[in-house]
Amino acid sequence: MYDFLNAASDAKMPLAVVGRADIDFEAQPASFRGLHYAVWSPKGDEIALELDLGGDQPRLAVFDAASAQRKFLLCEDGACHPAWRPDGEAVVFTRRCWKVGTAREANLTDEGWNLCVWERDKGCRRLTKGRFHDAMPSFSPDGKFVYFVSTRQSPTESKTSIFRIASDGTGSIERVGHMPAADIAWTGQPVVSPDGRILVWMQMESEKDIWHLRAAKLSAPDDSLIVNEPLESAYEPRFSPDGRFLAYTGYRLGDDG
């Protein structure tokens, strides 16, 4: 956990389990294999998560946090990486529109990994399209933009850069920052702090590197710094509601497994 207001502190925060919603595994299909990418709604009353039913087409659903009953099925034909809009009325996610395993293979089909938005009273709508790997989206704090990573800068390769698009689908897709894609291997999971000032993402410099978390002012994304320990592989960044802390998962050199 990274403390943005006291970055020089060496104090370690204890990790605690604050709650759990038990999913009725017996009610799931026989091919059910597990749950992934669980994210709590802003109000804390719902959980959006990926249902791994086997094969290559996971489904995305919203469950009631109290009863653990499924309320909505967001996408039936392949979806992952859900993220809530701050008002809790919409979820943006990645839709996998093909049945092969890698980004490069997807780029050779008519459609690749594209973004969709599910709204509570309107259903799903397409946000991006094309032969690209658009993935790992998140809403801006005001809900007006969606930040994501994509191979749009280098569509014939698997390298990704950060982009954003208006959440209503209007306007053009904008690249965030101008770091040459050739300088890095992959970026992923961009998130903006609650006050809209800081952008954090994970980045791997080469295929032999490990994932690091980088942070920058949203107004100057090319001027970034690594916020996790040098020999620590880190990913899945999430800001605390007040923007002071950054929670993430990963492992340190010497950790079991």
Number of C-alpha atoms within 10 A of each C-alpha: 19 20 18 13 10 11 11 9 10 8 9 9 9 6 7 6 5 5 7 9 14 11 16 11 11 8 10 13 10 10 10 16 15 12 15 16 16 19 17 19 22 15 9 12 13 22 23 28 23 23 24 20 17 13 10 15 21 23 20 28 21 23 21 18 20 13 13 16 16 17 13 14 15 25 21 13 15 20 27 29 23 32 25 23 25 19 12 17 13 22 24 27 27 26 29 24 17 18 14 14 10 12 21 19 17 20 21 13 14 12 16 26 26 22 25 24 27 21 16 13 8 9 13 16 14 14 19 18 15 14 21 28 29 27 25 25 30 26 25 22 18 12 16 14 18 28 26 28 25 28 26 22 18 15 17 15 15 19 22 26 26 28 21 21 20 18 19 14 17 9 9 9 15 12 18 19 15 10 14 10 15 13 10 16 18 22 25 24 22 28 26 24 22 17 12 15 14 17 21 26 25 22 24 18 15 13 10 7 11 16 23 23 26 22 21 19 16 18 13 13 19 14 13 15 13 15 19 19 12 13 13 18 19 24 21 18 22 20 18 13 12 9 18 15 18 18 14 15 12 14 13 12 9 8 8 6 4
